[in-house]
Amino acid sequence: MENPGKSVRMSGSGVVAGGSYEAVKGSGSMRIEGDVAAHRVDMSGSMTSNGSIKADQFDVSGSVRVEGDVEILDGKGSGSMTVRGDLRVGRSASFSGSLSVDEILSGQQIRGSGSLKVGKEIALDRLEWRGALSSPVPMLWGPSIIPAPGSPALPPTRAPSLESFAFLVVTAHAHSGWIAT
């Protein structure tokens, strides 16, 4: 990311204008108006954005709602996070609580627990999730996908929905499709 130079630090309630920042940090209630690009986003409490967020490091806890896309290099979150667009992870992210992505969840690696809902597509190199998983992604089931230990037994004639898995680790391989490890 270019050297944006300025930072925003907020405690209590406030509004952040779209733009490029070194860091966007806050505790309490933050509303972001427009697209934000930052080296670091740290938020504890409630954050809403009517634009997209791009950050190298993205650490949030509490309630987060982004109307656009979220693109991060690394991150962690706890609580409730809703992304109305795509969520792209450059390297690694971990989440606990509720993560909802209306469009495409893509990138390298995501680990988490709780509830994961993806509206259109999962395109990750590695997904480790404990809890409820909801997505209309039929390509995640096939002869090379193995339900993790403790998942319910499934009749061989019925392909399971992702909600069937208590815990699932999925790894993408370029030539062999999706396999669980």
Secondary structure, 3 states (H helix, E strand, C coil): CCCCCCEEEEEEEEEEEEEEEEEEEEEEEEEEEEEEEEEEEEEEEEEEECCCEEEEEEEEEEEEEECCCEEEEEEEEEEEEEECCCEEEEEEEEEEEEEEECCEEEEEEEEEEEEEEECCEEEEEEEEEEEEEECCCHHHCCCCCCCCCCCCCCCCCCCCCHHHCCEEEEEEECCCEEEEC
